[in-house]
Amino acid sequence: MNETAKRHYRATFILDNRGKEETADVIIESVKKEIAAVHGEVTAVENLGKKDFARVTDAKFAGATYVQVAFSAPPEGPAALKERLRLNHSVYRTFVESV
């Protein structure tokens, strides 16, 4: 794959490890593997810590750990990443923006 065909993205993930023994670091590593699976290359990871939601949809889930990941991938990478993470119940929400 040509390196110039890659674009730079910043993804924000809300992690959900309720009732699981997985730590946030283990979930982050699995997300990084998913990014690599869509031909992406992670350049930076920033754990923003646990934050409360502005709008709580579930009283038992009022907040979660937020993580930002900077990566480069082909133009179809973000859509493929969202599709791969759709079935991953450890990732509650995914937001990908181009930078």
CYANA upper distance limits for C-alpha pairs under 8 A (distance plus 0.5 A):
  1 MET  CA      5 ALA  CA      8.14
  2 ASN  CA      6 LYS  CA      8.03
  5 ALA  CA     74 PRO  CA      6.53
  5 ALA  CA     75 PRO  CA      8.16
  6 LYS  CA     72 SER  CA      6.40
  6 LYS  CA     73 ALA  CA      5.33
  6 LYS  CA     74 PRO  CA      4.88
  6 LYS  CA     75 PRO  CA      7.20
  7 ARG  CA     72 SER  CA      5.77
  7 ARG  CA     73 ALA  CA      5.97
  7 ARG  CA     74 PRO  CA      6.44
  7 ARG  CA     75 PRO  CA      6.88
  7 ARG  CA     98 SER  CA      8.18
  8 HIS  CA     70 ALA  CA      7.92
  8 HIS  CA     71 PHE  CA      6.38
  8 HIS  CA     72 SER  CA      4.79
  8 HIS  CA     73 ALA  CA      7.10
  8 HIS  CA     98 SER  CA      6.63
  8 HIS  CA     99 VAL  CA      6.24
  9 TYR  CA     70 ALA  CA      6.32
  9 TYR  CA     71 PHE  CA      5.91
  9 TYR  CA     72 SER  CA      6.38
  9 TYR  CA     73 ALA  CA      8.09
  9 TYR  CA     96 VAL  CA      7.19
  9 TYR  CA     97 GLU  CA      6.12
  9 TYR  CA     98 SER  CA      4.94
  9 TYR  CA     99 VAL  CA      5.83
 10 ARG  CA     68 GLN  CA      7.27
 10 ARG  CA     69 VAL  CA      6.18
 10 ARG  CA     70 ALA  CA      4.93
 10 ARG  CA     71 PHE  CA      6.84
 10 ARG  CA     96 VAL  CA      6.33
 10 ARG  CA     97 GLU  CA      5.92
 10 ARG  CA     98 SER  CA      6.84
 10 ARG  CA     99 VAL  CA      7.07
 11 ALA  CA     68 GLN  CA      6.08
 11 ALA  CA     69 VAL  CA      5.70
 11 ALA  CA     70 ALA  CA      6.87
 11 ALA  CA     71 PHE  CA      8.40
 11 ALA  CA     94 THR  CA      7.49
 11 ALA  CA     95 PHE  CA      6.00
 11 ALA  CA     96 VAL  CA      4.68
 11 ALA  CA     97 GLU  CA      6.72
 12 THR  CA     66 TYR  CA      7.43
 12 THR  CA     67 VAL  CA      6.16
 12 THR  CA     68 GLN  CA      4.95
 12 THR  CA     69 VAL  CA      6.97
 12 THR  CA     94 THR  CA      6.44
 12 THR  CA     95 PHE  CA      5.63
 12 THR  CA     96 VAL  CA      6.90
 13 PHE  CA     66 TYR  CA      6.26
 13 PHE  CA     67 VAL  CA      5.73
 13 PHE  CA     68 GLN  CA      6.87
 13 PHE  CA     91 VAL  CA      7.15
 13 PHE  CA     92 TYR  CA      7.88
 13 PHE  CA     93 ARG  CA      6.20
 13 PHE  CA     94 THR  CA      5.26
 13 PHE  CA     95 PHE  CA      6.98
 14 ILE  CA     64 ALA  CA      6.85
 14 ILE  CA     65 THR  CA      6.28
 14 ILE  CA     66 TYR  CA      5.23
 14 ILE  CA     67 VAL  CA      7.05
 14 ILE  CA     91 VAL  CA      6.47
 14 ILE  CA     92 TYR  CA      5.80
 14 ILE  CA     93 ARG  CA      5.56
 14 ILE  CA     94 THR  CA      7.16
 15 LEU  CA     24 ALA  CA      7.68
 15 LEU  CA     27 ILE  CA      8.06
 15 LEU  CA     64 ALA  CA      6.68
 15 LEU  CA     65 THR  CA      5.88
 15 LEU  CA     66 TYR  CA      6.89
 15 LEU  CA     67 VAL  CA      8.16
 15 LEU  CA     90 SER  CA      6.26
 15 LEU  CA     91 VAL  CA      5.09
 15 LEU  CA     92 TYR  CA      5.89
 15 LEU  CA     93 ARG  CA      7.78
 16 ASP  CA     64 ALA  CA      6.92
 16 ASP  CA     65 THR  CA      7.88
 16 ASP  CA     89 HIS  CA      7.64
 16 ASP  CA     90 SER  CA      5.32
 16 ASP  CA     91 VAL  CA      6.19
 16 ASP  CA     92 TYR  CA      5.99
 17 ASN  CA     21 GLU  CA      7.88
 17 ASN  CA     22 GLU  CA      6.85
 17 ASN  CA     23 THR  CA      7.56
 17 ASN  CA     24 ALA  CA      7.86
 17 ASN  CA     90 SER  CA      6.28
 22 GLU  CA     26 VAL  CA      6.47
 22 GLU  CA     27 ILE  CA      7.23
 23 THR  CA     27 ILE  CA      7.03
 24 ALA  CA     28 ILE  CA      6.59
 24 ALA  CA     65 THR  CA      7.95
 25 ASP  CA     29 GLU  CA      6.74
 26 VAL  CA     30 SER  CA      6.92
 27 ILE  CA     31 VAL  CA      6.75
 27 ILE  CA     90 SER  CA      7.32
 27 ILE  CA     91 VAL  CA      8.42
 28 ILE  CA     32 LYS  CA      6.70
 28 ILE  CA     67 VAL  CA      8.46
 29 GLU  CA     33 LYS  CA      6.85
 30 SER  CA     34 GLU  CA      6.85
 31 VAL  CA     35 ILE  CA      6.79
 32 LYS  CA     36 ALA  CA      6.79
 32 LYS  CA     42 VAL  CA      7.35
 33 LYS  CA     37 ALA  CA      6.66
 34 GLU  CA     38 VAL  CA      7.16
 34 GLU  CA     81 LEU  CA      7.30
 34 GLU  CA     84 ARG  CA      7.69
 34 GLU  CA     85 LEU  CA      8.22
 35 ILE  CA     39 HIS  CA      7.27
 35 ILE  CA     40 GLY  CA      5.59
 35 ILE  CA     41 GLU  CA      7.39
 35 ILE  CA     42 VAL  CA      7.80
 35 ILE  CA     81 LEU  CA      6.90
 36 ALA  CA     40 GLY  CA      5.22
 36 ALA  CA     41 GLU  CA      6.49
 36 ALA  CA     42 VAL  CA      8.19
 38 VAL  CA     73 ALA  CA      7.97
 38 VAL  CA     77 GLY  CA      6.19
 38 VAL  CA     80 ALA  CA      7.00
 38 VAL  CA     81 LEU  CA      6.97
 39 HIS  CA     73 ALA  CA      6.55
 39 HIS  CA     74 PRO  CA      7.60
 39 HIS  CA     77 GLY  CA      7.69
 40 GLY  CA     71 PHE  CA      6.98
 40 GLY  CA     72 SER  CA      5.97
 40 GLY  CA     73 ALA  CA      4.68
 40 GLY  CA     74 PRO  CA      7.65
 40 GLY  CA     77 GLY  CA      7.45
 41 GLU  CA     71 PHE  CA      5.86
 41 GLU  CA     72 SER  CA      5.78
 41 GLU  CA     73 ALA  CA      6.94
 42 VAL  CA     69 VAL  CA      7.55
 42 VAL  CA     70 ALA  CA      6.52
 42 VAL  CA     71 PHE  CA      4.71
 42 VAL  CA     72 SER  CA      7.11
 43 THR  CA     69 VAL  CA      8.13
 43 THR  CA     70 ALA  CA      6.00
 43 THR  CA     71 PHE  CA      5.69
 43 THR  CA     72 SER  CA      7.96
 44 ALA  CA     69 VAL  CA      6.22
 44 ALA  CA     70 ALA  CA      5.51
 44 ALA  CA     71 PHE  CA      7.49
 45 VAL  CA     67 VAL  CA      7.75
 45 VAL  CA     68 GLN  CA      6.39
 45 VAL  CA     69 VAL  CA      5.03
 45 VAL  CA     70 ALA  CA      6.92
 46 GLU  CA     67 VAL  CA      6.26
 46 GLU  CA     68 GLN  CA      5.64
 46 GLU  CA     69 VAL  CA      6.85
 47 ASN  CA     65 THR  CA      8.24
 47 ASN  CA     66 TYR  CA      6.86
 47 ASN  CA     67 VAL  CA      5.00
 47 ASN  CA     68 GLN  CA      6.94
 48 LEU  CA     65 THR  CA      7.56
 48 LEU  CA     66 TYR  CA      5.75
 48 LEU  CA     67 VAL  CA      5.94
 48 LEU  CA     68 GLN  CA      7.69
 49 GLY  CA     65 THR  CA      5.64
 49 GLY  CA     66 TYR  CA      6.21
 49 GLY  CA     67 VAL  CA      7.81
 50 LYS  CA     63 GLY  CA      7.17
 50 LYS  CA     64 ALA  CA      5.58
 50 LYS  CA     65 THR  CA      4.53
 50 LYS  CA     66 TYR  CA      6.70
 51 LYS  CA     63 GLY  CA      5.88
 51 LYS  CA     64 ALA  CA      6.21
 51 LYS  CA     65 THR  CA      6.77
 51 LYS  CA     66 TYR  CA      7.52
 52 ASP  CA     62 ALA  CA      6.26
 52 ASP  CA     63 GLY  CA      4.40
 52 ASP  CA     64 ALA  CA      7.09
 53 PHE  CA     62 ALA  CA      6.35
 53 PHE  CA     63 GLY  CA      5.64
 53 PHE  CA     64 ALA  CA      8.17
 56 VAL  CA     61 PHE  CA      7.84
 56 VAL  CA     62 ALA  CA      6.08
 57 THR  CA     61 PHE  CA      8.22
 57 THR  CA     62 ALA  CA      8.32
 58 ASP  CA     62 ALA  CA      7.16
 73 ALA  CA     77 GLY  CA      5.93
 73 ALA  CA     78 PRO  CA      8.21
 76 GLU  CA     80 ALA  CA      6.86
 77 GLY  CA     81 LEU  CA      6.48
 78 PRO  CA     82 LYS  CA      6.66
 78 PRO  CA     96 VAL  CA      7.05
 79 ALA  CA     83 GLU  CA      6.76
 80 ALA  CA     84 ARG  CA      6.70
 81 LEU  CA     85 LEU  CA      6.65
 82 LYS  CA     86 ARG  CA      6.42
 82 LYS  CA     94 THR  CA      7.38
 83 GLU  CA     87 LEU  CA      8.20
 84 ARG  CA     88 ASN  CA      7.96
 85 LEU  CA     91 VAL  CA      7.37
